Amino acid sequence: MSPGKTPPNHNSQSALWEAYRKLEPYLGLGVSFSVTILVFLFLGRWLDQQWGTSPWLLISGAALGLILGFIHMISTLNTLMNEEKSSNHSGDSTE
């Protein structure tokens, strides 16, 4: 090994993977939020074209997608936070 180079630290790599594993459920929230809004937006647009009610169903679809996206995000965050609290409490009982 040449001077000045340190061997790879497996502890730091495992800590990094552990951090990614903990972040994984949170990373998809933005995507699912955006997809929910877009699906209802396009559904409203399509219904507007079918029934000639432009722009009311487009606006209603976007609003409904926003509301459902927030509901999904909040429920997912609550679930993840409860799981994290329960895992922290189970690890604290080492007395």
Secondary structure, DSSP 8 states (H G I E B T S, - for coil): --TT-----HHHHHHHHHHHHHHHHHHHHHHHHHHHHHHHHHHHHHHHHHHT-TTHHHHHHHHHHHHHHHHHHHHHHHHHHHHHHHHHHHHH---
